[in-house]
């Protein structure tokens, strides 16, 4: 990165949004001052899949995410004693932001075109991997905590505790399956032949 690129800084969200873009200035139409222009010069990313597999993959993720989210929420909401204990509630509470983040990246994943720009690839593809992994870990910790409760309170635990534990564990496996599948998807990188505008800075 050259001196010029280091000196131009806007904000983290700005640079994330325009990742891979070249920024340059052009005179305003009224002749007073300049305005910022952007042109994408970064790489393009695409899944090395046939169109049918590309569609089926998204359908599979939709089924897995809805199934995993439903099982996880159901298991955490069953009115049993284990779901009132702090060491079970803590990982269950962490599931919600992780699941919400996975949902946001999943929406971006579904809406992404076949050839993605660098920012979309980072948010949708890398985001869904991280989100699904973190969600599965939190769900697994919730299931383990529920199992610990049933072991420590064998004389008074409700049979519904087993249902709660089973649902949380199943949800963890489903979310982890999304992570594993996405890790196996091959991606192609295509260099961008768009010429770099004179005096521009790559964000």
N, C-alpha and C positions, 0 to 999 in steps of 0.2 A: 504494500500500500504506500503510495507516494505522499509527499507532504501536503499536496492539495487535497487529497481524499481525507486526510486526518483532520484538516482544519475545518471542513464543512460538516457540521453536525446539527441536526434538528431535534430529534427525540427518538427514543427507542421504538415507539409505535410507528413513527414516520419511516424510519429506516427498515423496519420489518415489513411495512406495507409496500415500500418501493425497493425491496431487495432485488438486486439484479438489474435495476434500471440505471440509465445514465441521466444525470441531471445537468441541464444547461439553461442559459438565460437568452431570451430574445427580446428585442425592443417592443414595447407596447404599441398598439395601433395609433394611439394619440401622440406618440413620440415622447411621452413623459415617463421616464423610467424603464424598467425591464420586468419581465415576468418569467416564472420558472416553467420549463417544459421538461417532460420525461419521455424517454424512449427505452423500451426493453432491449437489453443487449446480453442478458444472461442466458444460461443453458435452458433447454426444455427437457422435461422428464415425462416419460410415458411408460405404462405397464406393457411388458412384452407378452401380451395376451391377444387371442382372437376376440372379435367383437362379442361373440356369444359368451365366452368365458368372462369377459369384462363386465357384462350385464349380470351374469349368474353370480359372480363374486359379490357384487353389491347387494343382490337379493339375499345371499347367504349371510352377509354381515348384518343386514336389517333383521333377519329372523333371529340370529344369535344375540344381537344387542337387545332386542325387545324381550326375548326369552330370559336372558341373563338379568336384565334390569328388573323385570317382573318378579323373578324368583328371589332376587336379592331384597327388593322392597317388601315382598310378602313375608319372607323369613324374618326380617327385622321388625315387622309390625305385628307379628303374632303376640297376643297379650299373655306372655309367660314371664316367669320370674327372671329368667336369664336375660331377657331384654330390658330389665330394669337395673342391672348391675353395671357399675361404671366401666369395668374392664371389658365388658361386651359392648357397651354403648360407645366407647371411644373409637374403636375401629369402624363401627357402624356409622358413626357421624362422619368419619373421613371418607366413607364410600360416596356420600352425596356429592361433594365437590369434584371428586375424581370421575364419577359417573357423568356429571354435568359437563365437565371438560371433554370427556369422550364423546358425548352427544354432539357438542359443538363441532368437534373435528370430524365426526361422522357425517354431519350435514354438509360440511365443506367437501368431504370425500365424495359424497353422492353428487354434489353439484359441479365437481371438477371436470374439465374437459379432458380428452384423452392425452393431449399434450399440455402439461402443466408448467407454469412458470415456477421459478425457484421459491418464491414466497408461499405459493399454494402447496408445493411439494413439502416444504418444511412444516407448514401448519397442519395440512390434512393428512399426509402420509406418516410423517414422523410423529405427529400429534396423536393419531389414532393408535399407533403402537404404544407410545408412552402412557396414554390414557387408559387403554385396555389393560396394560400390565399393572399399573398402579391400582386400578379398580379391583382387579383379581386378587392382588396382594391384600388389600384392605378387607375384601370379602372372605378370603381364606383366614385372616387373623380373627375375624368375627366368628367364623365357624369353629376355629380352635378354641377361642375364648368360651364359646357356648359349650363345647365339649368339656372344657375344664370345669365349668360350672356344674354340669351334670355329674361329673366324677366326684366333685367335692360335696355335692348334695344328693347323693344317691338315694337317701331315705325320703326325700320330699320333692324331687323334680317331677314335672309334669311330662307326660308322653309327648305333648306338643313341643317340648324342648327338642326332641329328636327331629321333629318335622322342621323346626326352625333351623337347626344345625344342618340338616340335609339340604334345605333350600339354599342356605348361604354357601355351602360347599359346592353345590351344583352350579350356582351363579358364578362362583370363582372359576370353576373349570371352563364355563362357557366364555367368560371374558378372556381367560388365558388362551382359549382356542383362537379368538380373533387375533391376538398378538402373535401366536405361532404361525397362523396362516399368512398374515401380512408379512411376516419375516421371510416367508418363502417365495413371495411374489417377485419375479424378475422385473427390473426396470432398465430402460434404455435412456441414455443421455445424448441429446443432439445439440451440437454447438450452434450458436446463433450467428448468422452471417450478416446481421444488421450492422452497418458501419457506425463507428463511434463518432458522435457529433463533435465538431471542433470546440475545444475549450470546456468539454463536459467532465463531470466527475461521476464515477461509478459508485452507487450506494451499496 
